Amino acid sequence: MEEPGKIKLTIPCRLDHVHLAGHAIKGVLAETIKDSELVFLIELAVCEAVSNSMQHAHGCNADCNVEVSIFLCNSELVIEVTDTGAPFNADLLKNKQCHDPEDATCEKAAEGGRGIFLICRAMDEVKYKSFADRNILTMRKTIKPTDRDGEP
């Protein structure tokens, strides 16, 4: 059963469709969040996650789909990117989570590994789980009252 207020987008596994996820996120968030830079960072994280899923989990197999679910409740935004492809090495997620901007290893993020790095920097929490032939990357972001439209 779907959660009330959850928006789900199913995208064919084609790299030229990644922008659809970005447009959807931007459209949903633009109605709620007035900070355009924050909307851009969240859009970037989602596009990176969708692109990674298409390329690495599905090998760009056009017969497959990637699902993006968006749930915004009060001050928490939750976005899930789900696929049925090859599982992701969750250790890569831990290795790319650089929290200290002075950490020299952050600058050494390898080509091809920058997507995870960007996702982790843009979002407050990023988790991955794989079960029942489904891979789910869950990204969370706290939306401050000052970032929201219609609030002080």
N, C-alpha and C positions, 0 to 999 in steps of 0.2 A: 504494500500500500504506500502510495506517495505521501510525503509530508505536505501539509497545506503551505502554500506560498513558495514551493519549490518549482523552479523552472528547469526543464530538461531539454537539451538540444542534442540531436543525433546527427553526426557529420560523417559523410562518406570518407573513407581513408584515402584522401588525395591531398597532397601538399598544397595544391592551389585552392583548397577549401579551408585552410587554417584561418584565413582572414574572417571567415564566417563566425567562428568562435569569438574572435576579437570584436567584431561588430555587435554581436549579441551581448557580450559583457558590457561593452561601452554603452549600448543603448539602455540596458537595465540599470546600470550604475549612474548614468547621467541624470536619470530621473530622481535619484536619491542623494547622490554625493556631489557637493559643489566644488570640491578640490579636484581640478582637472589633472593635476600631476599624479594624485593618488589613483584616479581612474586609469590613467595611462600605465602606471606601474602594475596594477592588477591585470589590465588587459595584456600587457607584455608577459606576465607570469602565466596566464592562461594559454596564450598562443604558444609559448615555449613548451608547456606541458602537453598540449595537443599535438604539436609538431613532433615531440619526442615519442609520444605514443604511436603516431602514424609511422615514423621512421624505424624505431627500434622494436616496438612490440609487434607491429604488423608488417614491417618491411614494405610499407606503402602498397599493400595489397588492396586494390580498389573494391574488392568484394567484402571488405570488413568496414566496421564503423567505430567511431569514438564518440562516447557520450560525455556531455558537459552538463553538470547539474549546478544550479545556482540557488542559494538559499540565504536571504538576508532577513535577519530577525533582530530588531532593536539595534544593538551595537555590534553584532557579529555577522560577518559575511563568511559563508562556507561555500567553497567551490570544489566539486569532485570531478576529476577526469577519469573515466572508466573505459577499459578496453578488455578484449578477450584474447589478446596476443601473448607473446612470450613474456614471462615475468621479468621484472626490473631488479637489478642488483641493489637492494636497499642500502648497502654499505656506501654506495656512491652518494646517496643523499646525505649521509652523515659526514662524509669527507668534504662536501661542497658547502656545508653550513658554516661559513665564516662570519662570526659576529663582531669581530674586532677589525675596524677599517685599517688599523695600523699593522695588522697581521700580514707579513710579506707573503705567506702562502696563498692569500686571497688573490694576489696579483698573478700567481702562477697557475691559475685554473687553466687546464689544458684546453686546446681547441677541441670543440665537440663536447666539452664538459661545462661550458659556460651557461647553458640553459638551466641546469639544476642550480648553479650558483645564483643566477638571476632570480629564479623562482624563490629560493630561500631568502634572498635579500629583500624581495618585494613583499613577501608575506610574513605574518607573525609566527605561523606554525605550518609545517609541511610534514605530512605523514603518508606512508605507503603501506598498503597491505595487499596480499594476493591470496585469494581463496576461491574455491569452486570455479576455477578457470576464468576468474575475473581479477583484473588488476585495478586498484583504486588509489589514485593520488588525491589526498584531501589537503586543501589549502585553506587556512583560516586567516582572517584579517579583522582586527578590531577597528570599528569605525567610530571615531570620536564624535561627540555631539557637534563640535565646531566644524567637522567635515561634512555634515549632513545638511541638505536643503531644508529650510523651514525651521531650523533649530538654532538657538543662540550659539 
